[in-house]
Structure formats: C-alpha cells, structure tokens
Amino acid sequence: MCKHIPCKLTKNAHPRWLELRDLVKALRFPTRWAIIEFIGDGAKSTTEIYEHLIEKGEQLTKPGFYYHISELKNAGIIEVAEYIEVGGGAPEKIWKLKTKRIVFDLLQSEVN
C-alpha cells in the first residue's frame, strides 16, 4: 500500500486524503483518460474499448488493459451498464461512465 507514497503519509492520513489519493491514482495514466473519453456519454463493450485503444496506437496486453478498466471501476469512475451474450461464452461487459464530474468537498467531515 505504501509503494508510491511513504507509509508515514498513509498510516495516519485523513480519510478524505485517502479518497482523493485513490481518484488521482485512477486518473494518472493517459490510457485511462482515453477509455473515459471513448465511452463518453454512451456505453461501450470491453472489446470495443480494447480495439479502440489498439487502433489509437496503445501497446496494451489484455491483462494490462483489464487492470486499467479495474482501476477505473474501483475508483467509481466507470461501471457495468449491462452484459451481452456473445457466442455461448461468458457474457461481455458493457461499460458506461458512473460519473462525468468529480467534485471534492474540502469541508465534508466524513467519507460517503
């Protein structure tokens, strides 16, 4: 947990700092911004997102791609809108933005 931030800063950190840190961590990579922009106001399948990134010149492995998707999901930025059946295998996820705007209230006393 203290890989990028010294443990002293996280051990006694205010819960609001930890929330902000997680958002910044989720948004620090250009690939994740590209995912957000591609989904936009609509919804896109996992395959559509991956193929779009590859077409744009991203050099992503599938595990690397899924890691980026997971970080955005865990931060509450994207969510699964639905599942679609494809060829009898596992259903494919359709992603949408969970939020289009992040507001961070400095005076909020507790984490939602």
Backbone hydrogen bonds, N-H to C=O, Kabsch-Sander energy under -0.5 kcal/mol:
donor,donor_aa,acceptor,acceptor_aa,energy
9,L,6,P,-1.6
10,T,6,P,-1.0
11,K,7,C,-3.2
12,N,8,K,-0.9
13,A,10,T,-0.9
17,W,14,H,-0.7
18,L,14,H,-1.8
19,E,15,P,-1.9
20,L,16,R,-2.3
21,R,17,W,-3.0
22,D,18,L,-2.0
23,L,19,E,-1.7
24,V,20,L,-2.6
25,K,21,R,-2.7
26,A,22,D,-1.9
27,L,23,L,-1.4
28,R,24,V,-0.5
28,R,25,K,-0.8
32,R,29,F,-0.8
33,W,29,F,-1.3
34,A,30,P,-2.3
35,I,31,T,-1.8
36,I,32,R,-2.3
37,E,33,W,-2.7
38,F,34,A,-2.2
39,I,35,I,-2.4
40,G,36,I,-2.5
42,G,39,I,-1.8
44,K,95,W,-2.2
46,T,93,K,-1.8
49,I,45,S,-2.4
50,Y,46,T,-2.5
51,E,47,T,-2.9
52,H,48,E,-2.2
53,L,49,I,-2.3
54,I,50,Y,-2.2
55,E,51,E,-2.5
56,K,52,H,-1.7
57,G,54,I,-1.6
58,E,53,L,-2.5
60,L,58,E,-1.0
65,F,61,T,-2.4
66,Y,62,K,-2.8
67,Y,63,P,-1.9
68,H,64,G,-1.9
69,I,65,F,-2.3
70,S,66,Y,-2.5
71,E,67,Y,-2.4
72,L,68,H,-2.0
73,K,69,I,-2.4
74,N,70,S,-3.0
75,A,71,E,-1.5
76,G,73,K,-1.7
77,I,72,L,-2.5
78,I,72,L,-1.1
79,E,96,K,-2.5
81,A,94,I,-3.6
82,E,94,I,-1.2
84,I,92,E,-2.5
89,G,86,V,-1.5
92,E,84,I,-3.1
94,I,82,E,-2.6
95,W,44,K,-3.5
95,W,93,K,-0.5
96,K,79,E,-2.3
97,L,42,G,-0.5
98,K,77,I,-2.6
99,T,77,I,-1.3
103,V,101,R,-0.6
105,D,103,V,-0.6
106,L,104,F,-0.8
108,Q,105,D,-1.2
